[in-house]
Amino acid sequence: MALHKITKKSLKGSMLVQFKYVEREGTWTHASSSNSFLTIDGKQILMTPQFPDSIMETSCQFSIGDSTGAQNHTDTFLTRLMCNGSEEYLQQDMTGLTPYGTAFIHTGGRNDRVSPTRRVGHVTNVRTSVAFTHAYIPRTTNQITFEVQVRCTADRDFQVKDFFMICKEIGIPEDRVKSGSVNTDVP
């Protein structure tokens, strides 16, 4: 049996090591009997980092909206990125019918000196576009499960449309990794 010399290569810049994605075209309905988080259509990405000091960058986009046709409610939606069952990122207070927001029609607005609070109609089934990109250094080569979860602050049915999530492993040189924080380690 021949012996093979194994050499470790160091990176001299950022390099895309691997990527995976999941998507859910069309509409997925969160039929809620409680206001608990639920993974969008059960979709997950399983990534095994090749290098412990790589940056794992996850991007996600979809739209979310009420499917009940209720008017004048102040319920909001939340979404979060889960990594191995732990909350890694949270977005909250999406939509909701708040005064002078984009969720209903009114005349004049705050600067209308004649009728600043007169409303001429209500908007129902308002949809909100959601998008985020989150990056971190895992410090391990163990498999990571990524999933995006959503919920409403009330017991309400709502819809998620055109869900797309991609996860990339980006290799970086070891001399550029300091504390492991992509927020504070600026080159």
Secondary structure, DSSP 8 states (H G I E B T S, - for coil): -----------SS-EEEEEEEEEEEEEEEE--SS---EEGGG--EEE--SSTT-EEEEEEEEEEEESS---S----EEEEEEETTEEEEEEEEES---TTSTTEEESSGGG-SS-TT-EEEE--S-EEEEEEEEEE--SS-S-EEEEEEEEESSS--EEEEEEEEEEEEEE--GGG-SSS-TTT---
